[in-house]
Amino acid sequence: MANTRQYDIVLLGATGYTGKLTAEYITSSLPTNIKWAVAGRNQSKLQSLVDEMKSQNSTRSTPDIITVASLSTPEVSTLAKKTKVLLNTVGPYHQYSTPVVEACAQTGTHYIDVTGETPWIRDIIVKYEATAKKTGAIIIPANGVESAPSDLIAYIATRLIRKVWDCGVMDVVASVHELKSSGPSGGTLATGLGLMDHYSAGAMKECLQNPFILSPTQLKPYTKDTIYPRNPEPNTYIRTPWQKWTGVWSYPRLGHLTTSITAKPNMAIVHRSAGMTPYFYGFNFSYEEYMAVGSPLVGVLIHIALALLTLFLAFPPTRVIMKLLTTYKPGSGPSKESTKGDVFELRAIAVAEQLAKQPRKALATFRFEGGVYELTAILLAEAAVALLTKEEEIKKSHGAGFLTPSCLGNEYLERLEKANVKIGVRQIGDVGSK
Ligand SMILES: NC(=O)c1ccc[n+]([C@@H]2O[C@H](COP(=O)([O-])OP(=O)(O)OC[C@H]3O[C@@H](n4cnc5c(N)ncnc54)[C@H](OP(=O)(O)O)[C@@H]3O)[C@@H](O)[C@H]2O)c1
């Protein structure tokens, strides 16, 4: 990356709900020598954001303001050429952000976002991966509360198993162990509802059913053997048809588990990481994610509720009604006050590939006490610093192109821990029933 760029970081979409939290976090917590700017379409909104930040931190100079008249590729290219890393919180991503990725890929600008839109990620990888590799741009989509924690705990659990037993991982079962959230922002709701307007039912189904949809070795229709040689049923704990039908089962140490709304996008990202470096994760690696519940009954009810939600989202008339009923509109979200008691904890158990009398397992955890959008802001901003700090190492290990949050490695994990994210991993024995 040329050192001639005017800024280290430009935050595009800074006036939105997530963008504003990210701007606040950069102001309060990133190194003060970072040169940065906020960008968006509305000059007066950007100005009032900067005025607010002035009162927040006196030791840091306030960011420059860059107004982008339209999100067209030429316009965003001019912006992208000014910065080393572009952080993008303009969503719904499938609707607005394709030219942003195109501009970054073409200008060799590193790019990080917080999308959870798997079909869109697939589109941009197919369209721009070759260009990004050529120009040296590192593009990391899905670096928010959705996907980044999953990707990071799968990575640290695998790393421990590699270190202790020198082998890959057979399967990882993860669960959202604790979730107290004040609810989704207007932008997230608009994104979830808009996705089904934009993509066909077939494309959505493919993304939901194929956990390897983003795996680099097969951005093509899924058959069980096309990614790399896989176990037909890699999970050591095989579920009965009844458990699959009700959505509820249990797993030692993780307890009763049910369907999780964010599991599929997260699985797609983790499997991309594993597909990029199968010699590290293991050639039989698989990752599944669930939600922990207090009792099987609650689990069944959640499973049914999510099945109904999927059904309602699939039909345009019910989607229209849901849009009318949404609590927050784009640009807004839960108040800071209401998110104070929020908690997010993800746990994962990884089973080593090598069979042994004493099962070889690792337990990894990722916990944050505070709002999940606040966590997203931390994940996004700290990813930019990790990328700026370790650019050469990251390129050496993974090359340029479309990477995943875990590619940011130890530098990123350490930065997150300093930002009060509790991340841990340890060996465990096999406790509880099979
Ligand atoms: N997966 C995750 O973990 C995660 C977490 C948080 C957010 N997200 C995603 O992040 C996205 C943003 O969420 P949010 O709640 O922050 O949304 P938001 O409050 O509605 O903010 C959207 C931002 O995009 C800008 N924007 C919208 N249309 C634009 C256009 N045509 N040209 C230029 N700028 C435009 C808005 O600018 P104005 O202010 O000028 O309107 C605003 O800055 C959503 O897609 C959401 O799903 C994902």
The ligand as a Gaussian input file, in Angstrom:
#p B3LYP/6-31G(d) Opt

LIG

0 1
 N      -23.980000      -8.142000      10.712000
 C      -23.769000      -7.360000      11.747000
 O      -23.179000      -7.774000      12.721000
 C      -24.266000      -5.942000      11.680000
 C      -24.218000      -5.119000      12.793000
 C      -24.629000      -3.797000      12.659000
 C      -25.098000      -3.336000      11.421000
 N      -25.142000      -4.184000      10.369000
 C      -25.569000      -3.744000       9.041000
 O      -24.993000      -2.483000       8.781000
 C      -25.851000      -1.742000       7.943000
 C      -26.069000      -0.376000       8.585000
 O      -26.889000      -0.535000       9.722000
 P      -27.373000       0.747000      10.528000
 O      -28.320000       0.304000      11.545000
 O      -26.210000       1.546000      10.911000
 O      -28.180000       1.505000       9.342000
 P      -28.580000       3.043000       9.229000
 O      -28.621000       3.660000      10.568000
 O      -29.792000       3.089000       8.380000
 O      -27.347000       3.698000       8.449000
 C      -27.166000       3.533000       7.082000
 C      -26.077000       4.473000       6.593000
 O      -26.003000       4.334000       5.174000
 C      -26.133000       5.622000       4.583000
 N      -26.837000       5.498000       3.304000
 C      -28.000000       4.867000       3.069000
 N      -28.312000       4.985000       1.775000
 C      -27.312000       5.685000       1.194000
 C      -27.076000       6.132000      -0.133000
 N      -27.917000       5.861000      -1.111000
 N      -25.959000       6.860000      -0.368000
 C      -25.090000       7.134000       0.628000
 N      -25.271000       6.746000       1.904000
 C      -26.371000       6.023000       2.183000
 C      -26.945000       6.434000       5.567000
 O      -26.721000       7.811000       5.320000
 P      -27.694000       8.949000       5.913000
 O      -27.342000       9.095000       7.372000
 O      -27.339000      10.158000       5.103000
 O      -29.098000       8.482000       5.708000
 C      -26.345000       5.955000       6.875000
 O      -25.123000       6.594000       7.111000
 C      -27.106000      -2.566000       7.780000
 O      -27.040000      -3.254000       6.551000
 C      -27.062000      -3.565000       8.924000
 O      -27.703000      -4.771000       8.640000
 C      -24.736000      -5.468000      10.484000

